[in-house]
Each structure stands twice: as C-alpha cells, then as structure tokens.
Amino acid sequence: MSGSDDRSRLSRTALGVFRLNGQFLAVSEELARPAGLTAAWWQVLGAVVGEPLPVSAIARAMGITRQSVQRIADLLVGRGLAEYVPNPAHRRAKLLRPTGDGRAAMFRIGPGHAEFAARLARELGPEGFAETVRVLERLSDAVDAVGGAAAGRGAEGRPGPG
C-alpha cells in the first residue's frame, strides 16, 4: 500500500464523516425542534439524563470544548431545563442535571427518534446497522490511538516522518 492510497482513504473518510455529521445535525435539529430544543441542547441534556455530570466530563464524552458545553449548559439552566447541583467529588465543579421540564422535553423527542432509528435500521439491515456502529467506534478509537490532533507525530509525540 502506498502513502498516496492512505492519504486518499483518510481524505475520503474525513469527507464522509463531515458529510455524515452535517446529516446527523440536520436530523437532530428536526427531531429536537418540536420539543423546544436545539440539537446542541438535546446533546447536552442527553449526556446527563442518566446521571449528573460536570461540564468537563460532558465535553470529553462529546469531543467538544468545555467552553462550548458551558455555554449550552448555562442556557439550559437559564431556561429551566437543567440545573447545577453540588458535586461531592469537587467543590467548584458543579454537576449538571436535567430538571423535570428537561426530562419532559427529552421524552417528547423519543417517538421521532425511535421512528427515525427504525427507518435507518430497515435501510441498513440489522447486521449492517451493527457493523456501522462497530466501524465508527473502531475509527474513533484508532484516531485516539494515533494521537488525534497530534497528527504527524510519532508514538512518542516526536514529529513523525514527512
């Protein structure tokens, strides 16, 4: 395999992921709108619906900046959809959790989300859908393993071969 083939595959993968990201954002906006949420608000509320988390943990799980999550969390709190609660593990880093109104908004998204998931599952087939999840998770893990933002660096963090 040549380096040129690898670069081409990386470019095609990145373009595919960027396109898919845009598609998922559009679908998410459409699903969230009837519940009075944006896709970003839904994403942050969804991160804490199972358990309260500090903003930094939400940001790590979502792969975005803490400042972006903080801005959205503050908006959700301001609109009564989430609240900050004390964090027993860290006095200054409060936990974010949904309020009753936040949970109700998430519940309203459920039927549309389930319907879209069913349509996608029919299109891909059960095995295809499961394989898609495995491949995307593997790709994410591989990007983490090779250094993500530190592209061009060797395993020890030194500049790699050009």
C-alpha positions in Angstrom: 0.0 0.0 0.0 1.3 3.4 -0.9 1.3 6.5 1.2 -0.8 8.1 -1.5 -3.5 5.5 -1.1 -3.5 6.1 2.7 -3.8 9.8 2.2 -6.7 9.3 -0.2 -8.5 7.0 2.1 -8.1 9.4 5.0 -9.4 12.3 2.9 -12.4 10.2 1.7 -13.1 9.1 5.3 -12.9 12.6 6.7 -15.2 14.0 3.9 -17.6 11.2 4.6 -17.6 11.8 8.3 -18.0 15.6 7.8 -21.0 14.9 5.5 -22.5 12.4 8.0 -22.0 14.9 10.8 -24.0 17.5 8.8 -26.7 15.0 8.1 -27.0 14.0 11.7 -27.1 17.6 12.8 -29.9 18.3 10.4 -31.9 15.3 11.5 -31.2 16.1 15.2 -32.5 19.7 14.7 -35.6 18.4 13.1 -36.2 15.9 15.9 -35.4 18.3 18.7 -37.5 21.3 17.4 -41.0 20.0 18.4 -39.6 19.6 22.0 -38.4 23.2 22.1 -34.8 22.2 21.9 -31.9 22.6 19.5 -29.7 19.7 18.5 -26.9 21.0 20.8 -29.3 21.4 23.8 -30.5 17.8 23.2 -27.0 16.5 23.0 -26.0 18.1 26.4 -29.3 17.1 28.1 -28.8 13.6 26.7 -25.4 13.4 28.2 -26.8 14.0 31.7 -30.2 12.3 31.6 -28.7 9.1 33.1 -26.6 10.8 35.7 -25.5 14.3 36.6 -22.0 15.2 35.2 -19.6 18.1 35.4 -19.3 20.2 32.3 -15.8 18.9 31.7 -16.9 15.3 31.6 -19.7 16.2 29.1 -17.2 17.9 26.9 -14.8 14.9 26.9 -17.7 12.5 26.1 -18.9 14.7 23.3 -15.4 15.6 21.9 -16.0 19.3 22.1 -14.6 22.1 24.1 -15.6 22.7 27.8 -16.4 26.3 26.9 -19.0 25.2 24.3 -20.7 22.9 26.7 -20.6 25.5 29.5 -22.4 28.0 27.2 -25.1 25.4 26.4 -25.4 24.3 30.0 -25.9 27.9 31.2 -28.6 28.4 28.5 -30.3 25.2 29.6 -30.2 26.3 33.3 -31.5 29.7 32.3 -34.5 28.1 30.5 -35.2 25.8 33.4 -34.4 22.7 31.5 -31.3 21.8 33.7 -29.8 22.8 37.0 -26.5 22.8 38.7 -26.2 20.7 41.8 -23.3 20.3 44.2 -20.6 17.8 43.2 -19.4 15.7 46.2 -16.1 15.0 44.4 -15.2 18.6 43.6 -16.5 21.7 45.4 -16.1 24.1 42.5 -17.1 21.8 39.5 -20.9 21.6 39.9 -22.8 18.8 38.3 -25.4 19.4 35.6 -28.6 17.5 35.7 -31.9 17.8 33.8 -35.0 19.3 35.6 -38.4 17.8 35.2 -39.0 20.1 32.3 -35.7 19.0 30.7 -36.7 15.3 31.1 -40.1 16.1 29.6 -38.5 17.7 26.6 -36.3 14.7 26.1 -39.3 12.4 26.4 -41.1 14.3 23.6 -38.2 13.6 21.3 -38.4 9.8 21.9 -41.1 8.9 19.4 -39.5 10.7 16.5 -36.1 9.4 17.5 -37.5 5.8 17.6 -39.2 6.2 14.2 -36.0 7.5 12.6 -33.9 4.7 14.1 -36.4 2.2 12.8 -36.3 3.6 9.3 -32.5 3.7 9.3 -32.4 0.1 10.6 -34.7 -1.0 7.8 -32.4 0.7 5.3 -29.2 -0.8 6.6 -30.5 -4.1 7.9 -29.8 -5.3 11.4 -26.3 -6.7 10.6 -25.4 -3.6 8.6 -26.5 -1.3 11.3 -24.5 -3.2 13.9 -21.4 -3.2 11.6 -21.8 0.5 11.1 -21.6 1.1 14.8 -18.6 -1.1 15.2 -16.7 0.5 12.3 -17.4 4.1 13.6 -16.4 3.2 17.2 -13.2 1.5 15.8 -12.4 4.5 13.7 -12.8 6.8 16.7 -10.6 4.6 18.9 -8.0 4.5 16.2 -7.9 8.3 15.8 -7.5 8.5 19.6 -4.7 5.9 19.5 -2.7 7.7 16.8 -2.9 11.0 18.5 -5.9 12.7 17.0 -5.0 16.4 16.9 -1.3 15.5 17.2 -1.4 14.3 13.5 2.1 13.9 12.1 3.6 12.9 15.4 5.2 9.5 16.2 4.1 7.3 19.0 6.3 9.1 21.5 5.0 12.5 20.5 8.0 13.4 18.3 7.5 14.6 14.8 7.0 11.6 12.5 8.4 11.0 9.1 7.2 13.5 6.5 
